[in-house]
């Protein structure tokens, strides 16, 4: 059985394992696991759901699979290609539902429908994934909750992600979910600032680009 490490015990800032994050071409800037998964379709980086191998790499970069478990999932995918393909289709379905939740789930009228659809998707994944939960010690000495699927290991891959989205519903976090103010960027993020005025997914990219654009505009104004 393959354990899927999950960080759903509290909605704290999500930080992937530094070792894996440095190796993978994925961005983790959203402050919440489910939002980072939504952002995994960003045209600015490698689509995490391009194929099952890339999905496994994203899960490893997000510290949801360690190296040994990632190896086991890749081997299982080679042995059961139909199951891996079905898991990939399922992951795309989950991501689409969660993007709708992130972008339109906080509204009053349409938002209610979006939240209902997302809730159905979350419960669908939770309901069909049999297994047990336990606490495991990680290689760096820290501890994390883990989900151990019983039977179909593929079925447990989305558990940590939908648990994270469930936390957002339970804790009423949707009003603090934002889309990056850069119209060219499709990333979403959780705004945990005290004043609720965070605008950019990442100051190092979109924020600095906006700052540079303002500077150029100022120079043009002075020149005129």
C-alpha positions as CSV (number, residue, x, y, z in Angstrom):
1,X,0.0,0.0,0.0
2,X,1.2,3.5,-0.8
3,X,0.8,6.2,1.8
4,X,-0.1,9.7,0.6
5,X,1.3,12.3,2.9
6,X,-1.2,15.0,3.6
7,X,-1.1,18.4,5.3
8,X,-4.8,18.8,6.1
9,X,-4.5,19.0,9.9
10,X,-4.5,22.8,9.7
11,X,-4.7,25.5,7.0
12,X,-1.2,26.8,7.7
13,X,0.9,28.3,4.9
14,X,1.8,25.4,2.6
15,X,5.5,25.0,1.8
16,X,6.8,22.1,-0.3
17,X,9.9,20.2,0.6
18,X,12.8,22.5,-0.3
19,X,14.8,19.7,-1.9
20,X,12.0,18.6,-4.3
21,X,10.8,22.2,-4.9
22,X,14.3,23.1,-6.2
23,X,14.3,20.3,-8.7
24,X,10.9,20.7,-10.1
25,X,9.6,23.3,-12.6
26,X,6.5,24.0,-10.5
27,X,5.4,27.1,-8.5
28,X,4.1,26.9,-5.0
29,X,3.0,30.5,-4.2
30,X,-0.7,30.2,-3.3
31,X,-0.4,29.6,0.5
32,X,-2.8,26.6,0.3
33,X,-2.3,23.2,-1.2
34,X,-5.5,23.1,-3.2
35,X,-4.8,26.5,-4.8
36,X,-1.3,25.4,-5.7
37,X,-2.9,22.4,-7.4
38,X,-5.3,24.7,-9.3
39,X,-2.2,26.7,-10.4
40,X,-0.5,23.6,-11.7
41,X,-2.2,24.3,-15.1
42,X,-0.4,27.6,-15.4
43,X,1.0,28.3,-18.9
44,X,4.0,29.8,-17.2
45,X,5.2,26.4,-15.9
46,X,4.9,22.7,-16.8
47,X,1.3,21.5,-16.7
48,X,1.3,19.0,-13.8
49,X,-1.4,16.9,-15.4
50,X,0.2,16.6,-18.8
51,X,0.7,12.9,-18.1
52,X,0.9,10.6,-15.1
53,X,4.7,10.9,-14.7
54,X,4.4,14.7,-14.4
55,X,1.5,14.4,-11.9
56,X,3.7,12.1,-9.8
57,X,6.5,14.7,-10.0
58,X,4.2,17.4,-8.9
59,X,3.0,15.4,-5.9
60,X,6.6,14.7,-5.0
61,X,7.5,18.4,-5.3
62,X,4.5,19.2,-3.1
63,X,5.9,16.8,-0.5
64,X,2.8,14.6,-0.8
65,X,5.0,11.7,-2.0
66,X,8.5,11.0,-0.9
67,X,11.0,9.5,-3.3
68,X,10.3,5.9,-2.3
69,X,6.5,6.3,-2.7
70,X,6.9,8.2,-6.0
71,X,9.0,5.4,-7.3
72,X,6.3,2.9,-6.3
73,X,3.5,4.9,-8.0
74,X,5.6,5.1,-11.2
75,X,6.1,1.4,-11.1
76,X,2.4,0.8,-10.5
77,X,1.6,3.1,-13.4
78,X,3.7,1.0,-15.7
79,X,2.1,-2.2,-14.5
80,X,-1.4,-0.7,-14.6
81,X,-1.5,1.9,-17.4
82,X,-5.3,1.9,-17.5
83,X,-5.5,2.7,-13.8
84,X,-2.9,5.5,-14.2
85,X,-4.8,7.0,-17.2
86,X,-8.0,6.9,-15.2
87,X,-6.3,8.6,-12.2
88,X,-5.0,11.4,-14.5
89,X,-8.5,12.0,-16.0
90,X,-9.9,12.1,-12.4
91,X,-7.2,14.6,-11.4
92,X,-8.1,16.9,-14.3
93,X,-11.7,16.7,-13.2
94,X,-10.9,17.7,-9.7
95,X,-8.6,20.5,-10.8
96,X,-11.3,22.0,-13.0
97,X,-13.9,21.9,-10.2
98,X,-11.4,23.5,-7.8
99,X,-10.5,26.3,-10.2
100,X,-14.2,27.2,-10.5
101,X,-14.4,27.2,-6.7
102,X,-11.3,29.4,-6.4
103,X,-12.4,32.0,-9.1
104,X,-16.1,32.1,-8.6
105,X,-16.9,30.3,-5.4
106,X,-17.1,33.3,-3.1
107,X,-20.1,35.0,-4.8
108,X,-23.7,35.0,-3.4
109,X,-25.8,33.6,-6.2
110,X,-23.6,31.9,-8.7
111,X,-21.1,31.2,-5.9
112,X,-23.6,29.0,-4.1
113,X,-24.0,26.8,-7.2
114,X,-20.2,26.6,-7.6
115,X,-19.7,25.7,-4.0
116,X,-22.3,23.0,-4.2
117,X,-20.7,21.5,-7.3
118,X,-17.2,21.6,-5.6
119,X,-18.6,20.0,-2.5
120,X,-20.0,17.2,-4.6
121,X,-16.7,16.7,-6.2
122,X,-14.9,16.7,-2.8
123,X,-17.2,14.2,-1.3
124,X,-17.0,12.0,-4.4
125,X,-13.3,11.7,-4.0
126,X,-13.5,11.2,-0.3
127,X,-16.3,8.7,-0.5
128,X,-14.6,6.4,-3.0
129,X,-11.1,6.4,-1.4
130,X,-10.9,3.7,1.3
131,X,-8.0,3.7,3.6
132,X,-6.6,4.7,6.9
133,X,-4.9,7.8,8.3
134,X,-1.8,7.9,10.4
135,X,1.1,10.2,11.4
136,X,4.5,9.6,9.9
137,X,7.9,11.0,10.7
138,X,9.6,12.6,7.6
139,X,13.2,12.4,6.7
140,X,13.9,15.9,8.0
141,X,12.6,15.0,11.5
142,X,9.2,16.7,11.1
143,X,5.8,14.9,11.3
144,X,2.9,14.9,8.9
145,X,-0.4,13.1,8.5
146,X,-0.6,10.4,5.9
147,X,-3.4,8.6,4.1
148,X,-2.8,5.0,3.3
149,X,-5.2,3.7,0.5
150,X,-6.6,0.2,0.8
151,X,-6.7,-1.5,-2.6
152,X,-6.5,1.0,-5.4
153,X,-3.5,3.3,-4.6
154,X,-4.5,5.6,-7.4
155,X,-7.7,6.5,-5.7
156,X,-5.9,8.1,-2.8
157,X,-3.8,10.6,-4.8
158,X,-6.3,13.4,-4.6
159,X,-7.1,13.0,-0.9
160,X,-4.7,15.6,0.5
161,X,-5.8,18.1,-2.2
162,X,-9.6,17.8,-1.7
163,X,-9.0,17.8,2.1
164,X,-7.3,21.2,1.7
165,X,-10.2,22.5,-0.4
166,X,-12.6,21.2,2.3
167,X,-10.7,23.2,4.9
168,X,-11.3,26.3,2.8
169,X,-15.1,25.7,2.8
170,X,-15.2,24.8,6.5
171,X,-13.1,27.7,7.6
172,X,-14.8,30.2,5.3
173,X,-11.6,31.1,3.5
174,X,-13.1,31.7,0.0
175,X,-13.5,35.5,0.4
176,X,-9.8,35.7,0.8
177,X,-9.0,33.7,-2.3
178,X,-7.7,36.0,-5.1
179,X,-6.7,35.9,-8.7
180,X,-3.4,37.6,-9.5
181,X,-3.9,41.2,-10.5
182,X,-1.8,40.7,-13.6
183,X,-4.3,40.1,-16.4
184,X,-1.8,37.8,-18.1
185,X,-1.5,35.5,-15.0
186,X,-4.1,32.9,-14.2
187,X,-2.7,32.0,-10.8
188,X,-4.9,32.2,-7.7
189,X,-3.8,32.5,-4.1
190,X,-5.0,32.8,-0.5
191,X,-4.5,36.3,0.8
192,X,-3.4,35.9,4.4
193,X,-2.3,39.5,4.9
194,X,-3.9,41.5,7.8
195,X,-5.3,44.1,5.6
196,X,-6.4,41.7,2.8
197,X,-4.7,43.7,0.1
198,X,-2.3,41.3,-1.5
199,X,-2.6,41.7,-5.3
200,X,0.1,39.5,-6.8
201,X,0.6,35.8,-6.8
202,X,4.3,36.4,-6.4
203,X,6.2,39.7,-5.9
204,X,9.3,38.2,-7.5
205,X,7.5,37.8,-10.8
206,X,4.1,39.5,-11.3
207,X,4.7,42.1,-8.6
208,X,8.1,43.1,-10.0
209,X,6.7,43.2,-13.5
210,X,4.0,45.6,-12.4
211,X,6.5,47.7,-10.5
212,X,8.7,47.9,-13.6
213,X,5.7,48.9,-15.8
214,X,4.8,51.7,-13.4
215,X,8.4,52.9,-13.5
216,X,8.5,53.0,-17.3
217,X,5.2,54.9,-17.3
218,X,6.6,57.4,-14.9
219,X,9.7,57.9,-17.0
220,X,7.5,58.5,-20.1
221,X,5.4,61.0,-18.2
222,X,8.5,62.9,-17.1
223,X,9.9,62.8,-20.7
224,X,6.6,64.3,-22.1
